[in-house]
């Protein structure tokens, strides 16, 4: 069975787990990612700053991203001072 690794990005911080998680297939890997992210979501939301982004990725054995979940906090009242990801996210809708 293939191994997958979690990576978290929060602002300038980025860190990947050293210990892999064994998953039978891509569907099992997706379930592992969503379950882990769900367990962390409340704590992340409480600490998230305005106009910031938090990401959790699942990497394959070669440390290439397979899946990504993003939580984006946007302040919509003053978009002129917002980071570029806020503008690009708004443009997609």
C-alpha positions in Angstrom: 0.0 0.0 0.0 1.3 3.5 -0.8 2.3 6.0 1.9 1.0 9.6 2.0 2.2 12.5 4.0 0.4 15.5 5.5 1.7 19.1 4.9 0.3 22.2 6.6 0.8 25.7 5.3 -0.2 28.7 7.4 1.3 32.1 6.3 5.0 31.7 6.0 5.0 28.4 7.9 5.1 25.2 6.0 5.7 21.8 7.5 5.3 18.2 6.3 5.0 15.1 8.4 8.0 12.7 8.5 5.8 9.7 9.2 3.7 8.5 6.4 0.1 7.3 6.5 -0.7 4.0 4.7 -3.8 4.2 2.5 -5.2 1.5 0.2 -6.0 3.8 -2.7 -6.8 7.5 -3.6 -10.3 7.2 -2.1 -8.9 6.1 1.2 -6.3 8.8 1.1 -9.0 11.4 0.5 -10.9 10.1 3.5 -7.8 10.3 5.7 -7.2 13.9 4.6 -10.8 15.0 5.2 -11.1 13.2 8.5 -7.8 14.7 9.8 -8.8 18.2 8.6 -12.2 17.9 10.2 -10.6 17.1 13.5 -8.5 20.2 13.3 -11.0 22.7 11.7 -12.4 24.2 14.9 -9.0 25.0 16.4 -7.8 26.5 13.1 -10.9 28.7 12.7 -10.5 30.1 16.2 -6.8 31.1 15.5 -7.1 32.2 11.8 -6.3 35.9 11.2 -8.2 38.1 8.8 -7.0 37.9 5.2 -5.0 34.8 5.7 -5.0 31.3 4.4 -4.5 27.8 5.9 -3.9 24.7 3.8 -3.6 21.0 4.4 -2.2 18.9 1.6 -1.8 15.2 1.2 1.5 14.3 -0.5 2.4 11.1 -2.3 5.5 9.0 -1.5 7.6 11.4 -3.7 6.2 14.4 -1.7 4.1 15.7 -4.6 0.6 17.1 -3.7 -2.3 14.8 -4.4 -5.1 16.7 -2.6 -5.4 20.1 -0.9 -8.0 21.6 1.5 -7.9 25.4 2.0 -9.5 27.6 4.6 -9.4 31.2 3.5 -10.3 34.2 5.8 -11.3 37.3 3.8 -12.1 40.8 5.0 -14.5 42.1 2.4 -14.8 45.7 3.7 -11.4 47.0 2.5 -10.3 44.9 -0.5 -7.7 47.4 -1.5 -5.4 46.3 1.3 -6.2 42.6 0.9 -3.6 40.0 -0.2 -3.7 38.9 -3.9 -5.4 35.5 -3.1 -8.4 37.4 -1.9 -8.8 39.2 -5.2 -8.2 36.1 -7.2 -10.8 34.1 -5.1 -13.3 36.9 -5.6 -12.7 37.0 -9.3 -13.5 33.2 -9.6 -17.1 33.7 -8.4 
